[in-house]
Amino acid sequence: MMETILALFILLQYADGWTTYRILKRDGRELNPVLAKLFDQFGAFPSLIVSKVTYVAAGVWLYVDQQMEILLLLSAIYAWVVWHNFRQLRK
């Protein structure tokens, strides 16, 4: 079960990065002010790669530390983010 939660978290990071990049390519904007600033300074693609690798590393750390409740909560949050991004792409 724990591996499934980690795999879900990693897939959600990929889905968030992919959908965010697609939205930005369609002249959308990043709603997270910290990421928006990074996008402005370093570009969207490099910033997305670094942020997603960082988030996955944090997820692996939570998994190794057996903090499944936190990892599950973060997965739920990112599921909402991905759902929101897909809704934006459908417009």
PDB file of N, CA, C and O in Angstrom:
ATOM      1  N   MET A   1       0.815  -1.202   0.000  1.00  0.00           N
ATOM      2  CA  MET A   1       0.000   0.000   0.000  1.00  0.00           C
ATOM      3  C   MET A   1       0.860   1.269   0.000  1.00  0.00           C
ATOM      4  O   MET A   1       0.549   2.248  -0.679  1.00  0.00           O
ATOM      5  N   MET A   2       1.946   1.228   0.776  1.00  0.00           N
ATOM      6  CA  MET A   2       2.800   2.410   0.863  1.00  0.00           C
ATOM      7  C   MET A   2       3.435   2.731  -0.487  1.00  0.00           C
ATOM      8  O   MET A   2       3.572   3.899  -0.849  1.00  0.00           O
ATOM      9  N   GLU A   3       3.823   1.695  -1.230  1.00  0.00           N
ATOM     10  CA  GLU A   3       4.417   1.918  -2.541  1.00  0.00           C
ATOM     11  C   GLU A   3       3.406   2.523  -3.507  1.00  0.00           C
ATOM     12  O   GLU A   3       3.764   3.322  -4.372  1.00  0.00           O
ATOM     13  N   THR A   4       2.148   2.139  -3.355  1.00  0.00           N
ATOM     14  CA  THR A   4       1.098   2.672  -4.217  1.00  0.00           C
ATOM     15  C   THR A   4       0.908   4.159  -3.982  1.00  0.00           C
ATOM     16  O   THR A   4       0.713   4.919  -4.930  1.00  0.00           O
ATOM     17  N   ILE A   5       0.964   4.574  -2.746  1.00  0.00           N
ATOM     18  CA  ILE A   5       0.814   6.002  -2.431  1.00  0.00           C
ATOM     19  C   ILE A   5       1.981   6.787  -3.009  1.00  0.00           C
ATOM     20  O   ILE A   5       1.785   7.860  -3.580  1.00  0.00           O
ATOM     21  N   LEU A   6       3.194   6.262  -2.868  1.00  0.00           N
ATOM     22  CA  LEU A   6       4.362   6.937  -3.445  1.00  0.00           C
ATOM     23  C   LEU A   6       4.249   7.004  -4.967  1.00  0.00           C
ATOM     24  O   LEU A   6       4.519   8.047  -5.562  1.00  0.00           O
ATOM     25  N   ALA A   7       3.854   5.906  -5.596  1.00  0.00           N
ATOM     26  CA  ALA A   7       3.697   5.896  -7.053  1.00  0.00           C
ATOM     27  C   ALA A   7       2.641   6.899  -7.489  1.00  0.00           C
ATOM     28  O   ALA A   7       2.827   7.599  -8.484  1.00  0.00           O
ATOM     29  N   LEU A   8       1.539   6.977  -6.761  1.00  0.00           N
ATOM     30  CA  LEU A   8       0.499   7.958  -7.067  1.00  0.00           C
ATOM     31  C   LEU A   8       1.047   9.372  -6.964  1.00  0.00           C
ATOM     32  O   LEU A   8       0.801  10.201  -7.840  1.00  0.00           O
ATOM     33  N   PHE A   9       1.788   9.649  -5.901  1.00  0.00           N
ATOM     34  CA  PHE A   9       2.371  10.974  -5.716  1.00  0.00           C
ATOM     35  C   PHE A   9       3.297  11.338  -6.873  1.00  0.00           C
ATOM     36  O   PHE A   9       3.256  12.460  -7.377  1.00  0.00           O
ATOM     37  N   ILE A  10       4.129  10.391  -7.290  1.00  0.00           N
ATOM     38  CA  ILE A  10       5.063  10.646  -8.396  1.00  0.00           C
ATOM     39  C   ILE A  10       4.294  10.881  -9.694  1.00  0.00           C
ATOM     40  O   ILE A  10       4.628  11.793 -10.451  1.00  0.00           O
ATOM     41  N   LEU A  11       3.276  10.077  -9.959  1.00  0.00           N
ATOM     42  CA  LEU A  11       2.463  10.277 -11.170  1.00  0.00           C
ATOM     43  C   LEU A  11       1.748  11.622 -11.156  1.00  0.00           C
ATOM     44  O   LEU A  11       1.630  12.277 -12.191  1.00  0.00           O
ATOM     45  N   LEU A  12       1.276  12.027  -9.997  1.00  0.00           N
ATOM     46  CA  LEU A  12       0.616  13.334  -9.884  1.00  0.00           C
ATOM     47  C   LEU A  12       1.600  14.479 -10.130  1.00  0.00           C
ATOM     48  O   LEU A  12       1.225  15.509 -10.690  1.00  0.00           O
ATOM     49  N   GLN A  13       2.845  14.307  -9.717  1.00  0.00           N
ATOM     50  CA  GLN A  13       3.851  15.341  -9.997  1.00  0.00           C
ATOM     51  C   GLN A  13       4.073  15.460 -11.500  1.00  0.00           C
ATOM     52  O   GLN A  13       4.150  16.563 -12.040  1.00  0.00           O
ATOM     53  N   TYR A  14       4.174  14.321 -12.164  1.00  0.00           N
ATOM     54  CA  TYR A  14       4.331  14.341 -13.618  1.00  0.00           C
ATOM     55  C   TYR A  14       3.122  15.002 -14.277  1.00  0.00           C
ATOM     56  O   TYR A  14       3.274  15.860 -15.148  1.00  0.00           O
ATOM     57  N   ALA A  15       1.925  14.600 -13.858  1.00  0.00           N
ATOM     58  CA  ALA A  15       0.701  15.149 -14.450  1.00  0.00           C
ATOM     59  C   ALA A  15       0.594  16.649 -14.204  1.00  0.00           C
ATOM     60  O   ALA A  15       0.178  17.394 -15.091  1.00  0.00           O
ATOM     61  N   ASP A  16       0.962  17.094 -13.017  1.00  0.00           N
ATOM     62  CA  ASP A  16       0.923  18.526 -12.723  1.00  0.00           C
ATOM     63  C   ASP A  16       1.922  19.281 -13.600  1.00  0.00           C
ATOM     64  O   ASP A  16       1.588  20.324 -14.163  1.00  0.00           O
ATOM     65  N   GLY A  17       3.128  18.766 -13.716  1.00  0.00           N
ATOM     66  CA  GLY A  17       4.125  19.431 -14.557  1.00  0.00           C
ATOM     67  C   GLY A  17       3.692  19.498 -16.012  1.00  0.00           C
ATOM     68  O   GLY A  17       3.819  20.537 -16.661  1.00  0.00           O
ATOM     69  N   TRP A  18       3.180  18.379 -16.520  1.00  0.00           N
ATOM     70  CA  TRP A  18       2.754  18.323 -17.918  1.00  0.00           C
ATOM     71  C   TRP A  18       1.589  19.275 -18.187  1.00  0.00           C
ATOM     72  O   TRP A  18       1.607  20.031 -19.158  1.00  0.00           O
ATOM     73  N   THR A  19       0.583  19.229 -17.323  1.00  0.00           N
ATOM     74  CA  THR A  19      -0.587  20.089 -17.549  1.00  0.00           C
ATOM     75  C   THR A  19      -0.240  21.562 -17.351  1.00  0.00           C
ATOM     76  O   THR A  19      -0.739  22.422 -18.077  1.00  0.00           O
ATOM     77  N   THR A  20       0.607  21.851 -16.375  1.00  0.00           N
ATOM     78  CA  THR A  20       1.028  23.239 -16.167  1.00  0.00           C
ATOM     79  C   THR A  20       1.759  23.757 -17.392  1.00  0.00           C
ATOM     80  O   THR A  20       1.495  24.869 -17.849  1.00  0.00           O
ATOM     81  N   TYR A  21       2.668  22.969 -17.922  1.00  0.00           N
ATOM     82  CA  TYR A  21       3.415  23.390 -19.110  1.00  0.00           C
ATOM     83  C   TYR A  21       2.488  23.608 -20.294  1.00  0.00           C
ATOM     84  O   TYR A  21       2.649  24.578 -21.035  1.00  0.00           O
ATOM     85  N   ARG A  22       1.521  22.720 -20.480  1.00  0.00           N
ATOM     86  CA  ARG A  22       0.550  22.883 -21.569  1.00  0.00           C
ATOM     87  C   ARG A  22      -0.265  24.166 -21.401  1.00  0.00           C
ATOM     88  O   ARG A  22      -0.527  24.873 -22.374  1.00  0.00           O
ATOM     89  N   ILE A  23      -0.662  24.458 -20.172  1.00  0.00           N
ATOM     90  CA  ILE A  23      -1.419  25.687 -19.905  1.00  0.00           C
ATOM     91  C   ILE A  23      -0.568  26.904 -20.228  1.00  0.00           C
ATOM     92  O   ILE A  23      -1.051  27.848 -20.853  1.00  0.00           O
ATOM     93  N   LEU A  24       0.682  26.894 -19.814  1.00  0.00           N
ATOM     94  CA  LEU A  24       1.571  28.031 -20.068  1.00  0.00           C
ATOM     95  C   LEU A  24       1.818  28.215 -21.561  1.00  0.00           C
ATOM     96  O   LEU A  24       1.929  29.347 -22.032  1.00  0.00           O
ATOM     97  N   LYS A  25       1.906  27.123 -22.307  1.00  0.00           N
ATOM     98  CA  LYS A  25       2.098  27.211 -23.762  1.00  0.00           C
ATOM     99  C   LYS A  25       0.889  27.845 -24.446  1.00  0.00           C
ATOM    100  O   LYS A  25       1.007  28.397 -25.540  1.00  0.00           O
ATOM    101  N   ARG A  26      -0.279  27.765 -23.793  1.00  0.00           N
ATOM    102  CA  ARG A  26      -1.505  28.363 -24.342  1.00  0.00           C
ATOM    103  C   ARG A  26      -1.741  29.751 -23.755  1.00  0.00           C
ATOM    104  O   ARG A  26      -2.877  30.223 -23.710  1.00  0.00           O
ATOM    105  N   ASP A  27      -0.683  30.398 -23.309  1.00  0.00           N
ATOM    106  CA  ASP A  27      -0.750  31.746 -22.732  1.00  0.00           C
ATOM    107  C   ASP A  27      -1.493  31.790 -21.407  1.00  0.00           C
ATOM    108  O   ASP A  27      -2.042  32.826 -21.030  1.00  0.00           O
ATOM    109  N   GLY A  28      -1.511  30.670 -20.704  1.00  0.00           N
ATOM    110  CA  GLY A  28      -2.068  30.658 -19.358  1.00  0.00           C
ATOM    111  C   GLY A  28      -1.039  31.210 -18.389  1.00  0.00           C
ATOM    112  O   GLY A  28       0.038  31.650 -18.791  1.00  0.00           O
ATOM    113  N   ARG A  29      -1.381  31.183 -17.118  1.00  0.00           N
ATOM    114  CA  ARG A  29      -0.434  31.683 -16.126  1.00  0.00           C
ATOM    115  C   ARG A  29      -0.382  30.748 -14.936  1.00  0.00           C
ATOM    116  O   ARG A  29      -1.329  30.018 -14.645  1.00  0.00           O
ATOM    117  N   GLU A  30       0.752  30.793 -14.256  1.00  0.00           N
ATOM    118  CA  GLU A  30       0.947  29.997 -13.051  1.00  0.00           C
ATOM    119  C   GLU A  30       0.302  30.725 -11.878  1.00  0.00           C
ATOM    120  O   GLU A  30       0.547  31.914 -11.675  1.00  0.00           O
ATOM    121  N   LEU A  31      -0.514  30.024 -11.113  1.00  0.00           N
ATOM    122  CA  LEU A  31      -1.217  30.646  -9.990  1.00  0.00           C
ATOM    123  C   LEU A  31      -0.392  30.656  -8.709  1.00  0.00           C
ATOM    124  O   LEU A  31      -0.644  31.464  -7.815  1.00  0.00           O
ATOM    125  N   ASN A  32       0.592  29.763  -8.615  1.00  0.00           N
ATOM    126  CA  ASN A  32       1.461  29.744  -7.447  1.00  0.00           C
ATOM    127  C   ASN A  32       2.473  30.885  -7.596  1.00  0.00           C
ATOM    128  O   ASN A  32       3.286  30.859  -8.520  1.00  0.00           O
ATOM    129  N   PRO A  33       2.441  31.888  -6.706  1.00  0.00           N
ATOM    130  CA  PRO A  33       3.317  33.052  -6.881  1.00  0.00           C
ATOM    131  C   PRO A  33       4.807  32.723  -6.801  1.00  0.00           C
ATOM    132  O   PRO A  33       5.615  33.377  -7.461  1.00  0.00           O
ATOM    133  N   VAL A  34       5.178  31.734  -6.015  1.00  0.00           N
ATOM    134  CA  VAL A  34       6.594  31.365  -5.918  1.00  0.00           C
ATOM    135  C   VAL A  34       7.061  30.757  -7.236  1.00  0.00           C
ATOM    136  O   VAL A  34       8.108  31.134  -7.762  1.00  0.00           O
ATOM    137  N   LEU A  35       6.281  29.813  -7.771  1.00  0.00           N
ATOM    138  CA  LEU A  35       6.653  29.215  -9.054  1.00  0.00           C
ATOM    139  C   LEU A  35       6.581  30.237 -10.187  1.00  0.00           C
ATOM    140  O   LEU A  35       7.415  30.210 -11.092  1.00  0.00           O
ATOM    141  N   ALA A  36       5.612  31.122 -10.152  1.00  0.00           N
ATOM    142  CA  ALA A  36       5.504  32.149 -11.193  1.00  0.00           C
ATOM    143  C   ALA A  36       6.768  33.001 -11.237  1.00  0.00           C
ATOM    144  O   ALA A  36       7.251  33.347 -12.315  1.00  0.00           O
ATOM    145  N   LYS A  37       7.296  33.334 -10.075  1.00  0.00           N
ATOM    146  CA  LYS A  37       8.528  34.126 -10.019  1.00  0.00           C
ATOM    147  C   LYS A  37       9.704  33.331 -10.575  1.00  0.00           C
ATOM    148  O   LYS A  37      10.532  33.870 -11.309  1.00  0.00           O
ATOM    149  N   LEU A  38       9.777  32.044 -10.222  1.00  0.00           N
ATOM    150  CA  LEU A  38      10.837  31.193 -10.768  1.00  0.00           C
ATOM    151  C   LEU A  38      10.715  31.074 -12.281  1.00  0.00           C
ATOM    152  O   LEU A  38      11.717  31.112 -12.996  1.00  0.00           O
ATOM    153  N   PHE A  39       9.480  30.929 -12.767  1.00  0.00           N
ATOM    154  CA  PHE A  39       9.259  30.841 -14.217  1.00  0.00           C
ATOM    155  C   PHE A  39       9.773  32.097 -14.906  1.00  0.00           C
ATOM    156  O   PHE A  39      10.403  32.018 -15.960  1.00  0.00           O
ATOM    157  N   ASP A  40       9.505  33.252 -14.311  1.00  0.00           N
ATOM    158  CA  ASP A  40       9.966  34.517 -14.894  1.00  0.00           C
ATOM    159  C   ASP A  40      11.491  34.604 -14.909  1.00  0.00           C
ATOM    160  O   ASP A  40      12.077  35.111 -15.866  1.00  0.00           O
ATOM    161  N   GLN A  41      12.128  34.113 -13.859  1.00  0.00           N
ATOM    162  CA  GLN A  41      13.576  34.234 -13.752  1.00  0.00           C
ATOM    163  C   GLN A  41      14.334  33.186 -14.563  1.00  0.00           C
ATOM    164  O   GLN A  41      15.356  33.497 -15.176  1.00  0.00           O
ATOM    165  N   PHE A  42      13.844  31.957 -14.570  1.00  0.00           N
ATOM    166  CA  PHE A  42      14.624  30.871 -15.163  1.00  0.00           C
ATOM    167  C   PHE A  42      13.933  30.171 -16.329  1.00  0.00           C
ATOM    168  O   PHE A  42      14.530  29.306 -16.970  1.00  0.00           O
ATOM    169  N   GLY A  43      12.701  30.528 -16.607  1.00  0.00           N
ATOM    170  CA  GLY A  43      11.940  29.854 -17.652  1.00  0.00           C
ATOM    171  C   GLY A  43      11.049  28.780 -17.057  1.00  0.00           C
ATOM    172  O   GLY A  43      11.358  28.206 -16.013  1.00  0.00           O
ATOM    173  N   ALA A  44       9.952  28.517 -17.726  1.00  0.00           N
ATOM    174  CA  ALA A  44       8.962  27.579 -17.209  1.00  0.00           C
ATOM    175  C   ALA A  44       9.485  26.149 -17.172  1.00  0.00           C
ATOM    176  O   ALA A  44       9.374  25.474 -16.148  1.00  0.00           O
ATOM    177  N   PHE A  45      10.052  25.683 -18.276  1.00  0.00           N
ATOM    178  CA  PHE A  45      10.458  24.279 -18.349  1.00  0.00           C
ATOM    179  C   PHE A  45      11.535  23.928 -17.321  1.00  0.00           C
ATOM    180  O   PHE A  45      11.372  22.958 -16.580  1.00  0.00           O
ATOM    181  N   PRO A  46      12.640  24.698 -17.255  1.00  0.00           N
ATOM    182  CA  PRO A  46      13.654  24.354 -16.249  1.00  0.00           C
ATOM    183  C   PRO A  46      13.118  24.442 -14.820  1.00  0.00           C
ATOM    184  O   PRO A  46      13.456  23.612 -13.976  1.00  0.00           O
ATOM    185  N   SER A  47      12.297  25.429 -14.555  1.00  0.00           N
ATOM    186  CA  SER A  47      11.735  25.592 -13.207  1.00  0.00           C
ATOM    187  C   SER A  47      10.803  24.437 -12.863  1.00  0.00           C
ATOM    188  O   SER A  47      10.799  23.954 -11.731  1.00  0.00           O
ATOM    189  N   LEU A  48      10.014  23.996 -13.837  1.00  0.00           N
ATOM    190  CA  LEU A  48       9.138  22.849 -13.596  1.00  0.00           C
ATOM    191  C   LEU A  48       9.946  21.588 -13.315  1.00  0.00           C
ATOM    192  O   LEU A  48       9.618  20.831 -12.401  1.00  0.00           O
ATOM    193  N   ILE A  49      10.989  21.360 -14.088  1.00  0.00           N
ATOM    194  CA  ILE A  49      11.807  20.161 -13.892  1.00  0.00           C
ATOM    195  C   ILE A  49      12.415  20.168 -12.490  1.00  0.00           C
ATOM    196  O   ILE A  49      12.320  19.177 -11.765  1.00  0.00           O
ATOM    197  N   VAL A  50      13.033  21.276 -12.114  1.00  0.00           N
ATOM    198  CA  VAL A  50      13.680  21.352 -10.795  1.00  0.00           C
ATOM    199  C   VAL A  50      12.650  21.210  -9.674  1.00  0.00           C
ATOM    200  O   VAL A  50      12.885  20.501  -8.696  1.00  0.00           O
ATOM    201  N   SER A  51      11.514  21.882  -9.818  1.00  0.00           N
ATOM    202  CA  SER A  51      10.510  21.810  -8.749  1.00  0.00           C
ATOM    203  C   SER A  51       9.938  20.400  -8.641  1.00  0.00           C
ATOM    204  O   SER A  51       9.741  19.904  -7.532  1.00  0.00           O
ATOM    205  N   LYS A  52       9.671  19.755  -9.753  1.00  0.00           N
ATOM    206  CA  LYS A  52       9.098  18.412  -9.704  1.00  0.00           C
ATOM    207  C   LYS A  52      10.102  17.389  -9.179  1.00  0.00           C
ATOM    208  O   LYS A  52       9.725  16.490  -8.428  1.00  0.00           O
ATOM    209  N   VAL A  53      11.360  17.510  -9.556  1.00  0.00           N
ATOM    210  CA  VAL A  53      12.383  16.610  -9.004  1.00  0.00           C
ATOM    211  C   VAL A  53      12.488  16.818  -7.493  1.00  0.00           C
ATOM    212  O   VAL A  53      12.637  15.857  -6.738  1.00  0.00           O
ATOM    213  N   THR A  54      12.409  18.069  -7.061  1.00  0.00           N
ATOM    214  CA  THR A  54      12.455  18.375  -5.627  1.00  0.00           C
ATOM    215  C   THR A  54      11.257  17.779  -4.909  1.00  0.00           C
ATOM    216  O   THR A  54      11.410  17.189  -3.839  1.00  0.00           O
ATOM    217  N   TYR A  55      10.067  17.924  -5.480  1.00  0.00           N
ATOM    218  CA  TYR A  55       8.857  17.369  -4.855  1.00  0.00           C
ATOM    219  C   TYR A  55       8.910  15.844  -4.793  1.00  0.00           C
ATOM    220  O   TYR A  55       8.511  15.246  -3.794  1.00  0.00           O
ATOM    221  N   VAL A  56       9.400  15.217  -5.859  1.00  0.00           N
ATOM    222  CA  VAL A  56       9.506  13.754  -5.851  1.00  0.00           C
ATOM    223  C   VAL A  56      10.520  13.320  -4.792  1.00  0.00           C
ATOM    224  O   VAL A  56      10.287  12.344  -4.080  1.00  0.00           O
ATOM    225  N   ALA A  57      11.631  14.029  -4.684  1.00  0.00           N
ATOM    226  CA  ALA A  57      12.615  13.700  -3.647  1.00  0.00           C
ATOM    227  C   ALA A  57      11.994  13.832  -2.254  1.00  0.00           C
ATOM    228  O   ALA A  57      12.241  13.002  -1.379  1.00  0.00           O
ATOM    229  N   ALA A  58      11.196  14.869  -2.053  1.00  0.00           N
ATOM    230  CA  ALA A  58      10.511  15.036  -0.766  1.00  0.00           C
ATOM    231  C   ALA A  58       9.528  13.893  -0.533  1.00  0.00           C
ATOM    232  O   ALA A  58       9.399  13.401   0.588  1.00  0.00           O
ATOM    233  N   GLY A  59       8.838  13.473  -1.587  1.00  0.00           N
ATOM    234  CA  GLY A  59       7.919  12.349  -1.469  1.00  0.00           C
ATOM    235  C   GLY A  59       8.633  11.063  -1.108  1.00  0.00           C
ATOM    236  O   GLY A  59       8.142  10.286  -0.289  1.00  0.00           O
ATOM    237  N   VAL A  60       9.789  10.831  -1.715  1.00  0.00           N
ATOM    238  CA  VAL A  60      10.579   9.637  -1.393  1.00  0.00           C
ATOM    239  C   VAL A  60      11.049   9.708   0.060  1.00  0.00           C
ATOM    240  O   VAL A  60      11.025   8.704   0.771  1.00  0.00           O
ATOM    241  N   TRP A  61      11.471  10.885   0.496  1.00  0.00           N
ATOM    242  CA  TRP A  61      11.886  11.052   1.892  1.00  0.00           C
ATOM    243  C   TRP A  61      10.728  10.753   2.844  1.00  0.00           C
ATOM    244  O   TRP A  61      10.914  10.077   3.856  1.00  0.00           O
ATOM    245  N   LEU A  62       9.536  11.253   2.523  1.00  0.00           N
ATOM    246  CA  LEU A  62       8.374  10.959   3.364  1.00  0.00           C
ATOM    247  C   LEU A  62       8.078   9.461   3.379  1.00  0.00           C
ATOM    248  O   LEU A  62       7.717   8.902   4.414  1.00  0.00           O
ATOM    249  N   TYR A  63       8.234   8.822   2.229  1.00  0.00           N
ATOM    250  CA  TYR A  63       8.012   7.379   2.129  1.00  0.00           C
ATOM    251  C   TYR A  63       9.018   6.612   3.002  1.00  0.00           C
ATOM    252  O   TYR A  63       8.638   5.735   3.778  1.00  0.00           O
ATOM    253  N   VAL A  64      10.287   6.953   2.861  1.00  0.00           N
ATOM    254  CA  VAL A  64      11.330   6.274   3.634  1.00  0.00           C
ATOM    255  C   VAL A  64      11.121   6.498   5.129  1.00  0.00           C
ATOM    256  O   VAL A  64      11.344   5.600   5.941  1.00  0.00           O
ATOM    257  N   ASP A  65      10.688   7.713   5.478  1.00  0.00           N
ATOM    258  CA  ASP A  65      10.451   8.058   6.885  1.00  0.00           C
ATOM    259  C   ASP A  65       9.087   7.553   7.378  1.00  0.00           C
ATOM    260  O   ASP A  65       8.705   7.779   8.526  1.00  0.00           O
ATOM    261  N   GLN A  66       8.373   6.874   6.498  1.00  0.00           N
ATOM    262  CA  GLN A  66       7.060   6.298   6.786  1.00  0.00           C
ATOM    263  C   GLN A  66       6.040   7.342   7.249  1.00  0.00           C
ATOM    264  O   GLN A  66       5.271   7.108   8.182  1.00  0.00           O
ATOM    265  N   GLN A  67       6.050   8.463   6.598  1.00  0.00           N
ATOM    266  CA  GLN A  67       5.089   9.535   6.868  1.00  0.00           C
ATOM    267  C   GLN A  67       3.956   9.452   5.841  1.00  0.00           C
ATOM    268  O   GLN A  67       3.724  10.391   5.079  1.00  0.00           O
ATOM    269  N   MET A  68       3.266   8.332   5.835  1.00  0.00           N
ATOM    270  CA  MET A  68       2.261   8.061   4.812  1.00  0.00           C
ATOM    271  C   MET A  68       1.080   9.029   4.882  1.00  0.00           C
ATOM    272  O   MET A  68       0.509   9.373   3.848  1.00  0.00           O
ATOM    273  N   GLU A  69       0.709   9.467   6.072  1.00  0.00           N
ATOM    274  CA  GLU A  69      -0.423  10.386   6.185  1.00  0.00           C
ATOM    275  C   GLU A  69      -0.126  11.699   5.463  1.00  0.00           C
ATOM    276  O   GLU A  69      -0.985  12.252   4.775  1.00  0.00           O
ATOM    277  N   ILE A  70       1.104  12.189   5.631  1.00  0.00           N
ATOM    278  CA  ILE A  70       1.490  13.440   4.967  1.00  0.00           C
ATOM    279  C   ILE A  70       1.556  13.225   3.463  1.00  0.00           C
ATOM    280  O   ILE A  70       1.079  14.058   2.693  1.00  0.00           O
ATOM    281  N   LEU A  71       2.143  12.113   3.044  1.00  0.00           N
ATOM    282  CA  LEU A  71       2.242  11.817   1.611  1.00  0.00           C
ATOM    283  C   LEU A  71       0.858  11.653   0.992  1.00  0.00           C
ATOM    284  O   LEU A  71       0.629  12.090  -0.135  1.00  0.00           O
ATOM    285  N   LEU A  72      -0.048  11.040   1.703  1.00  0.00           N
ATOM    286  CA  LEU A  72      -1.414  10.884   1.214  1.00  0.00           C
ATOM    287  C   LEU A  72      -2.115  12.237   1.124  1.00  0.00           C
ATOM    288  O   LEU A  72      -2.838  12.496   0.162  1.00  0.00           O
ATOM    289  N   LEU A  73      -1.909  13.096   2.112  1.00  0.00           N
ATOM    290  CA  LEU A  73      -2.494  14.440   2.075  1.00  0.00           C
ATOM    291  C   LEU A  73      -1.948  15.233   0.890  1.00  0.00           C
ATOM    292  O   LEU A  73      -2.709  15.882   0.172  1.00  0.00           O
ATOM    293  N   LEU A  74      -0.644  15.182   0.689  1.00  0.00           N
ATOM    294  CA  LEU A  74      -0.051  15.890  -0.451  1.00  0.00           C
ATOM    295  C   LEU A  74      -0.558  15.330  -1.775  1.00  0.00           C
ATOM    296  O   LEU A  74      -0.770  16.078  -2.729  1.00  0.00           O
ATOM    297  N   SER A  75      -0.749  14.028  -1.833  1.00  0.00           N
ATOM    298  CA  SER A  75      -1.296  13.422  -3.052  1.00  0.00           C
ATOM    299  C   SER A  75      -2.711  13.919  -3.315  1.00  0.00           C
ATOM    300  O   SER A  75      -3.074  14.184  -4.461  1.00  0.00           O
ATOM    301  N   ALA A  76      -3.505  14.045  -2.268  1.00  0.00           N
ATOM    302  CA  ALA A  76      -4.868  14.562  -2.429  1.00  0.00           C
ATOM    303  C   ALA A  76      -4.840  15.999  -2.930  1.00  0.00           C
ATOM    304  O   ALA A  76      -5.629  16.373  -3.797  1.00  0.00           O
ATOM    305  N   ILE A  77      -3.939  16.798  -2.390  1.00  0.00           N
ATOM    306  CA  ILE A  77      -3.821  18.196  -2.836  1.00  0.00           C
ATOM    307  C   ILE A  77      -3.425  18.241  -4.301  1.00  0.00           C
ATOM    308  O   ILE A  77      -4.006  18.994  -5.083  1.00  0.00           O
ATOM    309  N   TYR A  78      -2.438  17.435  -4.676  1.00  0.00           N
ATOM    310  CA  TYR A  78      -1.995  17.446  -6.073  1.00  0.00           C
ATOM    311  C   TYR A  78      -3.035  16.840  -7.011  1.00  0.00           C
ATOM    312  O   TYR A  78      -3.094  17.218  -8.181  1.00  0.00           O
ATOM    313  N   ALA A  79      -3.850  15.917  -6.528  1.00  0.00           N
ATOM    314  CA  ALA A  79      -4.946  15.412  -7.357  1.00  0.00           C
ATOM    315  C   ALA A  79      -5.902  16.549  -7.683  1.00  0.00           C
ATOM    316  O   ALA A  79      -6.393  16.653  -8.807  1.00  0.00           O
ATOM    317  N   TRP A  80      -6.166  17.401  -6.697  1.00  0.00           N
ATOM    318  CA  TRP A  80      -7.027  18.562  -6.946  1.00  0.00           C
ATOM    319  C   TRP A  80      -6.366  19.518  -7.938  1.00  0.00           C
ATOM    320  O   TRP A  80      -7.032  20.034  -8.836  1.00  0.00           O
ATOM    321  N   VAL A  81      -5.062  19.760  -7.785  1.00  0.00           N
ATOM    322  CA  VAL A  81      -4.331  20.660  -8.686  1.00  0.00           C
ATOM    323  C   VAL A  81      -4.391  20.134 -10.116  1.00  0.00           C
ATOM    324  O   VAL A  81      -4.657  20.892 -11.049  1.00  0.00           O
ATOM    325  N   VAL A  82      -4.143  18.835 -10.288  1.00  0.00           N
ATOM    326  CA  VAL A  82      -4.173  18.241 -11.631  1.00  0.00           C
ATOM    327  C   VAL A  82      -5.575  18.321 -12.208  1.00  0.00           C
ATOM    328  O   VAL A  82      -5.740  18.634 -13.387  1.00  0.00           O
ATOM    329  N   TRP A  83      -6.582  18.044 -11.401  1.00  0.00           N
ATOM    330  CA  TRP A  83      -7.972  18.157 -11.853  1.00  0.00           C
ATOM    331  C   TRP A  83      -8.254  19.594 -12.306  1.00  0.00           C
ATOM    332  O   TRP A  83      -8.865  19.805 -13.354  1.00  0.00           O
ATOM    333  N   HIS A  84      -7.819  20.563 -11.531  1.00  0.00           N
ATOM    334  CA  HIS A  84      -7.998  21.975 -11.896  1.00  0.00           C
ATOM    335  C   HIS A  84      -7.277  22.291 -13.206  1.00  0.00           C
ATOM    336  O   HIS A  84      -7.826  22.980 -14.066  1.00  0.00           O
ATOM    337  N   ASN A  85      -6.060  21.794 -13.361  1.00  0.00           N
ATOM    338  CA  ASN A  85      -5.305  22.039 -14.589  1.00  0.00           C
ATOM    339  C   ASN A  85      -6.008  21.429 -15.804  1.00  0.00           C
ATOM    340  O   ASN A  85      -6.095  22.069 -16.852  1.00  0.00           O
ATOM    341  N   PHE A  86      -6.507  20.205 -15.674  1.00  0.00           N
ATOM    342  CA  PHE A  86      -7.224  19.593 -16.793  1.00  0.00           C
ATOM    343  C   PHE A  86      -8.481  20.385 -17.150  1.00  0.00           C
ATOM    344  O   PHE A  86      -8.828  20.504 -18.325  1.00  0.00           O
ATOM    345  N   ARG A  87      -9.154  20.921 -16.150  1.00  0.00           N
ATOM    346  CA  ARG A  87     -10.323  21.768 -16.427  1.00  0.00           C
ATOM    347  C   ARG A  87      -9.905  23.005 -17.219  1.00  0.00           C
ATOM    348  O   ARG A  87     -10.620  23.428 -18.128  1.00  0.00           O
ATOM    349  N   GLN A  88      -8.764  23.582 -16.885  1.00  0.00           N
ATOM    350  CA  GLN A  88      -8.276  24.755 -17.609  1.00  0.00           C
ATOM    351  C   GLN A  88      -7.928  24.394 -19.053  1.00  0.00           C
ATOM    352  O   GLN A  88      -8.165  25.179 -19.971  1.00  0.00           O
ATOM    353  N   LEU A  89      -7.371  23.216 -19.240  1.00  0.00           N
ATOM    354  CA  LEU A  89      -6.997  22.801 -20.598  1.00  0.00           C
ATOM    355  C   LEU A  89      -8.228  22.548 -21.466  1.00  0.00           C
ATOM    356  O   LEU A  89      -8.164  22.696 -22.686  1.00  0.00           O
ATOM    357  N   ARG A  90      -9.323  22.177 -20.862  1.00  0.00           N
ATOM    358  CA  ARG A  90     -10.544  21.900 -21.630  1.00  0.00           C
ATOM    359  C   ARG A  90     -11.237  23.175 -22.103  1.00  0.00           C
ATOM    360  O   ARG A  90     -12.085  23.129 -22.994  1.00  0.00           O
ATOM    361  N   LYS A  91     -10.882  24.295 -21.517  1.00  0.00           N
ATOM    362  CA  LYS A  91     -11.549  25.562 -21.901  1.00  0.00           C
ATOM    363  C   LYS A  91     -11.083  26.054 -23.242  1.00  0.00           C
ATOM    364  O   LYS A  91     -11.539  27.097 -23.710  1.00  0.00           O
TER     365      LYS A  91
END
